[in-house]
Amino acid sequence: MKTTKNFFKYLFILVLSIPIVLYILVNIFAGAGRKMDQPIDLGNLEIPKERKFYFHSNSGLKQKILDGWTSKTPKDWKQDEKVNFKNSRIVISCLLEGKRVEEMNRYLMNQKAVGHPGSPWLLYPLGDYDFTVMAFTALLYLFGESPEILYPETRDHLLKNILTIDGSKFRRNVGFMFIEDSENHILMTESSRFLKNQWLRNHGNTDPKYDNNTNGVAQKLKLFLEEIETYGFYEFNSAPYLGYTYCALLNLYDFSSGDIKYLSGKLLDRLNWQYALSSFNFKHFPPNRRRFGKNFKTNIDSDYHTVMLKVWASLYDDSLLVDISRGQHHALWATFSSYKPADKVMKWILNKPKPYFVKMGHGYNSCPEIISGDKDYLISAGGANQGRRSLIVAKPITLFLNDSSSDLGETFHMFGPGDNFVDWNNTGVYQDFACTSGKVHIPEGKRAVISSANWQIFYISEGVFLAIYSKKELGLMAIVRSKSEKNVLEKIIENNRDEKQLNKLFYHPNGDKIEYDLESPKDQWVITSVNDIGMDRDFSKWAFFENPSLIQ
């Protein structure tokens, strides 16, 4: 009898412990929800807002994206699998182009919801349906009042059987769990809920559960957008999730009004200003949060920041002849959205008007972006991982030039120590200078114009040179302006005679004395002082945009 009682006692304790253990395990090892700290200051560089530029309604790139989707055939949805994102893009593109209209309406009438919103996991295997709903929400607003394109019976079927996220149950947690879902899932799910409720309310449905102003959805969505504004994008530069965040925000910007539209626009402006400063000729390779794995993609010209901006740039100036090799499913939103980047954003994406140095903070348990650039080059810092729960993917320090490179291997770059990004602190970037604990990769075909004493000098453009020092445990890159490569080499060697000193100090020909600690903790900026003035190295407290004096 006693044995039986003990059995049930321990069974009861075990059952009660399961949710607690799951919470701890997911929160520590797998959770991708935001970890809060202090609000991040905007800094003293304002995010551009002025818009006077004219954007065309079509471009070669836009048409290529639409033609690519309209040439495909959507597949029926199965109950036991995640809906392929391609289906929604095919339908939207066909209706945007007025092609196969009857076929697309017939296709939609044969589909029904096959899952639930939010991240899937062991006890919630049919998550991810918000990817589908977010896309078809755009379809509703684009064509819901165009009965010749989206037939009334198709629209009603869409509302009843496909757009199943509605009502007042605003959610931020993962299904059946106590932890917060990831940023992109919350945005996709709750933007879709808000917009369906709004549609129903605007079209005569008086049920209180669809009134966003009284059911709490508008207030909670506004608070979530304000949270991102205050603390920054948690999934910054995320591959692939940033693209879904972009699309959800574009839906809100295009199809909502008031505070929600205003906040969505502000966040889009921040994303695009960040891109303008950290990219060069649509080359972009910053550190990111998520996905965390052993490796990262090495393409430098087609992340989901880039594909959006390439579309907008093509609509601004079709003579740019930009193209994309991936990300067409996100780029589609840029082809039909009314949102366009601010004028100054476009200027800085297409042409860096003057030399600049910017540090962009991303807050607690994170890493910054640090950029030094000019019209002929851009040095992009690679960041530092802050432990597995941080989900930070550090990248190499990369130099972008006016060339046709599209992959990391085609660039000058460096990282270290070792080959595992978890071990790196690649924040060692200052104006026209970079250092790390590893060799400099010199791309095939690049040849030094002069070299001596372990220094190699490369030509960048007239009057601009790249100086490289590369050993197993020390890599240095310096951009130097001079009349000749010989002068650059002589000046560097004269200023830095003691090679041992290069492990911690570099005298730049531009006059700066730059000190650094290549063994810095991964939560500290590698640069320790400049001209004997100590640097603020705690980048967890850096502003969003810092040191803007060169960009007025």
Secondary structure, 3 states (H helix, E strand, C coil): CHHHHHHHHHHHHHHHHHHHHHHHHHHHHHCCCCCCCCCCCCECCCCCCCCCCCCCCCCHHHHHHHHHHHCCCCCCCCCCCCCCHHHHHHHHHHHHHCCCHHHHHHHHHCCCCCCCCCCCECCECCCCHHHHHHHHHHHHHHHCCCCCCCCHHHHHHHHHHHCCCCCCCCCCECCCCCCECCHHHHHHHHHHHHHHHHHHHHCCCCCHHHCCCCCCHHHHHHHHHHHHHHHCCCCCCCCCHHHHHHHHHHHHHHHCCHHHHHHHHHHHHHHHHHHHHHCECCECCCCEECCCCCCCCCECCCCHHHHHHHHHHHHHCHHHCCCCCCCHHHHHHHHHCCCCCCHHHHHHHHCCCCCEEEEECCCCCCCCEEEEEECCEEEECCEECCCHHHCEECCCEEEEECCCCCEHHHCEEECCCCCCHHHCEECCEECCEEEECCCEECCCCCCCCEEECCEEEEEEECCEEEEEEEECCEEEEEEEECCCHHHHHHHHHHHCCCHHHHHCEEECCCCCEEEECCCCCCCCCCEEEECCEECCCCHHHCCCEECCHHHC
